Amino acid sequence: MKNSPNLKPDYEVASLCLDFTNTVEWHASNQPIELLQNYADLLAWAEEKHLVDSEQVRILNELANQFRGKAGATYRKAIDLRETIYRIFAIIARDGMVANEDLHYLNDELVKSYANARIVQIEGEFTWMWREDVADLDRMLWPISNSAAQLLTSKELLGRVGQCADDRGCGYLFIDLSKNRSRKWCDINDCGNRAKQRRHYRKTQSK
Ligand SMILES: [Zn+2]
């Protein structure tokens, strides 16, 4: 199962929390664009990331329609968690100090997450899994906070956390897997290309 709790940190587990922060475009600007508008959007994102399967999506959508207040509360919790994770890793990307209140918030979420971690036996082997027995509206938050914990405690991966160098406030966070840690952009064809074009423009203008 993907994103099981307490796996040794690997790229897939650790990068999930940054993928979540990237559900806002222009995150570092004054006019961020929210890609998750409601609980259904959150659930669709979670399915895309294999945090829930199609059967769980069906059940959770039904529950969300039945308990709209609870689904709304989970949605707001998800956004709070996402913004906390964003602040934590954006400051780490700039070699700054993480705010204690953000770490406290994450720790509170981790207590809730790990309360849902179980050891199961599969073909004679034991492994960590998230609790499957109850349909919890906020079950997609468990692997997300776990991902942030895994990334924070992986010296190797944490040192590779970076943020798009775009000066308009792209804000995209990533784990730089390049050999010489030279990644600067969310996408070389997007912000990277724009920066190249601007350099080219300035060069041709100064001639
Ligand atoms: Zn960018």
Residues whose N, C-alpha, C, O or C-beta is under 5 A from the ligand:
A	BS01	ZN	C164 D166 C170 Y172 C186 D187 C191
